[in-house]
Amino acid sequence: MTNNDAPTLIPHADGAAAALRVTIARIYRALRLHTPSGITASQVSVLFRVEQSEPVRMGVLAHHERISPATLSKVVDSLETLGLIEREPDPLDGRVTLVKVSGRGRKFIEAQRDASTRALERALAGLSPDDRDALVRSLGPLERLGELLLCGDEG
């Protein structure tokens, strides 16, 4: 192997989960580096979660993000200051606040997705056709794995 070659991990069954975790973390970090947003990873996570669930109650959002309501409030405050999200009273219960993505936030999300897609396209172009085909074939199982993780199912 030359210094330019990436290490090849061929995990055994007992190491597959660890190898997959490391690989996913590396890809995530690389995408964050290629798509600088000017906001923190926590802010990005909350913004994208709001988009998935909007309009969403703060308590529900804190639960989904697995952070305390106080921490979430600080993140939401910062996103609101940046003009990326908006708060509004719940029409069913005026004591409750709903959060939704603003027009500026939607443009931000679109730009982030476009930048990530372009970074992945450039990286995929550097792979062999066989490697690209193998990745495409793995998308179904990876999607199912993600669903299992999101559902809290440990398989």
C-alpha positions in Angstrom: 0.0 0.0 0.0 1.3 3.5 -0.9 0.8 6.6 1.3 -1.9 7.7 -1.2 -4.0 4.5 -0.8 -6.8 4.5 1.8 -6.7 1.7 4.3 -9.0 -1.2 3.5 -11.1 -2.4 6.3 -12.5 -5.9 6.0 -14.2 -6.3 9.3 -15.1 -9.6 10.8 -18.7 -10.0 12.0 -17.7 -8.9 15.5 -15.9 -5.7 14.2 -18.4 -4.7 11.5 -20.4 -2.4 13.7 -17.2 -0.6 14.9 -15.8 -0.3 11.4 -19.2 1.0 10.1 -19.4 3.6 12.9 -15.9 4.8 12.1 -16.6 5.0 8.4 -19.8 6.9 8.9 -18.2 9.3 11.3 -15.4 10.0 8.8 -17.8 10.6 6.0 -19.9 12.9 8.2 -16.9 14.9 9.2 -15.7 15.2 5.6 -19.0 16.5 4.5 -19.0 19.1 7.3 -15.6 20.2 6.1 -16.8 20.4 2.5 -20.0 22.2 3.3 -19.0 25.0 5.8 -22.1 26.5 7.1 -21.0 29.1 9.6 -23.2 27.5 12.2 -22.5 24.7 14.7 -23.2 21.0 14.2 -25.9 21.3 16.9 -27.6 24.2 15.1 -27.5 22.3 11.8 -29.0 19.2 13.5 -31.8 21.2 15.1 -32.5 23.2 11.9 -32.8 20.0 9.8 -34.9 18.3 12.5 -37.3 21.3 12.5 -37.6 21.0 8.8 -38.6 17.3 9.1 -41.2 17.9 11.8 -42.5 21.4 11.4 -44.3 23.0 12.9 -42.9 21.3 16.0 -43.3 21.9 19.7 -40.1 22.7 21.6 -40.6 19.7 24.0 -41.0 17.3 21.1 -37.9 18.8 19.4 -35.8 18.5 22.6 -36.9 14.8 22.8 -36.0 14.1 19.2 -32.6 15.8 19.5 -32.0 14.1 22.9 -31.0 17.4 24.5 -32.4 19.2 27.5 -35.1 21.8 26.9 -32.7 24.5 28.2 -30.0 23.6 25.7 -32.6 23.4 22.9 -33.9 26.8 23.9 -30.4 28.3 23.5 -29.9 26.6 20.1 -33.3 27.8 18.9 -32.6 31.3 20.1 -29.4 31.4 18.1 -31.1 30.0 15.0 -33.9 32.6 15.4 -31.3 35.4 15.7 -29.8 34.2 12.5 -33.2 34.3 10.8 -33.2 30.6 10.0 -36.2 29.6 12.1 -39.4 31.2 13.4 -41.5 30.7 16.5 -45.3 30.9 16.6 -47.9 30.2 19.2 -49.7 26.8 18.9 -53.2 27.6 17.6 -54.6 24.8 19.8 -52.7 25.9 22.9 -51.4 29.5 23.1 -49.1 28.6 25.9 -47.1 26.3 23.6 -44.6 27.5 21.1 -44.2 25.9 17.7 -41.0 26.2 15.7 -40.7 26.2 11.9 -38.1 26.9 9.3 -38.1 30.5 7.9 -37.7 31.3 4.2 -34.0 32.1 4.8 -33.7 28.8 6.6 -35.1 26.9 3.6 -32.5 28.6 1.3 -29.8 27.7 3.8 -30.9 24.0 4.0 -31.1 23.8 0.2 -27.5 25.3 -0.1 -26.2 22.8 2.4 -27.8 19.9 0.6 -26.5 21.1 -2.7 -23.0 21.5 -1.4 -23.0 18.0 0.2 -24.3 16.5 -3.0 -21.6 18.2 -5.0 -18.9 17.0 -2.5 -20.2 13.5 -2.8 -20.3 13.6 -6.6 -16.7 14.7 -6.7 -15.6 12.0 -4.3 -17.7 9.3 -6.2 -16.0 10.3 -9.4 -12.7 9.3 -7.9 -13.8 5.8 -7.2 -13.6 2.9 -9.6 -16.9 1.9 -11.4 -16.9 -1.3 -9.3 -16.6 0.7 -6.1 -19.4 3.0 -7.2 -21.6 0.1 -8.1 -20.9 -1.5 -4.7 -21.9 1.7 -2.9 -25.1 2.0 -4.9 -26.0 -1.7 -4.1 -25.4 -0.9 -0.4 -27.9 2.0 -0.3 -30.9 -0.2 0.5 -29.3 -2.0 3.4 -27.9 1.3 4.7 -31.3 2.9 4.6 -32.8 -0.1 6.4 -30.0 0.2 9.0 -30.8 3.9 9.5 -34.5 3.1 10.0 -33.7 0.5 12.6 -31.5 2.9 14.4 -34.1 5.7 14.3 -36.8 3.3 15.6 -34.6 2.3 18.5 -34.6 -1.3 17.3 -31.4 -3.1 18.2 -32.1 -5.8 15.7 
